[in-house]
């Protein structure tokens, strides 16, 4: 879809712009699609006829070119989107038998998180609404720059600051005995705050040491527990 410049108040969206790698039609092939929550917000607003400026660190690599070209086609303003030397963040999508998607992020040292004072200072002065959120708003070292910009914009008193609350990713919990045998598998744990648990069937666990693996948003944490009766 090709957009045209939109008049009216300027919405500035700051955050990550990444590439989703979706499984292709042929084995061992992938399709590269522009993505990232803030990037998608900017496109959605532009398609609704809203004037939008995107503040995203778009890499100079081929994937960054895809992101930049799509934004230009949507008539999104990119004067505040630096050309970054770091590579583009990748989200590799895996589909299960029910076509439910899991995302595995390759984001270490990538462009989205490396904001500098000079780059942040390029935020458009005519911004009427600043929108931020998602991964870039809590990933160092760039998160401090983004939060600082939001604070300065709020203190101006003549614009709106919008923040997208993160949606908790589904989590699964696996329990293994000391021989590596899975005793509980793929359970969806209940939670209160940072605490998560599952209820094991009566008599299913004997006393001893177990390994717990909690998986969420493509990342896993492993801990040991001791079961006593």
Secondary structure, 3 states (H helix, E strand, C coil): CCCCCCCCCEEEEECCCEEEEEECCCCCCEEEEEECHHHHHHHHHHHCCCEEEEECCEECCHHHHHHHHHHHHCCCECCCCCEECCCCCEEEEEECCCCCEEEEEECCCCHHHCCCHHHHCCCCCCEEEEEEECHHHCCCCHHHHHHHHHHHHHHHCCCEEEEECCCCCCEEEEEEECCCCEEEEEECCEEECCEEECCCCCCCCCCEEEEEEEEECCEEEEEEEEECC
